[in-house]
Amino acid sequence: MSKDKAAALANEQKIKNLRAAIKEGEASGPAVEFDMDEFLSSMRDNPFAVFTEWPSGADENAFG
């Protein structure tokens, strides 16, 4: 296989992967607002915390 053909096939695969990622993102539901200040504050309070609460106004079921 020539270098050009191999590069073209690699690019086609990258495009397929990108299209699949876009579809997955679109299918995941609407975006929810992210509060960076709240996040940073929570990390300062407890840097080992795992989020157990959903962001205010977020639908818990929307996250799968």
Secondary structure as GFF3:
##gff-version 3
##sequence-region A 1 64
A	DSSP	alpha_helix	3	27	.	.	.	ID=ss1
A	DSSP	alpha_helix	36	45	.	.	.	ID=ss2
A	DSSP	three_ten_helix	60	63	.	.	.	ID=ss3
###
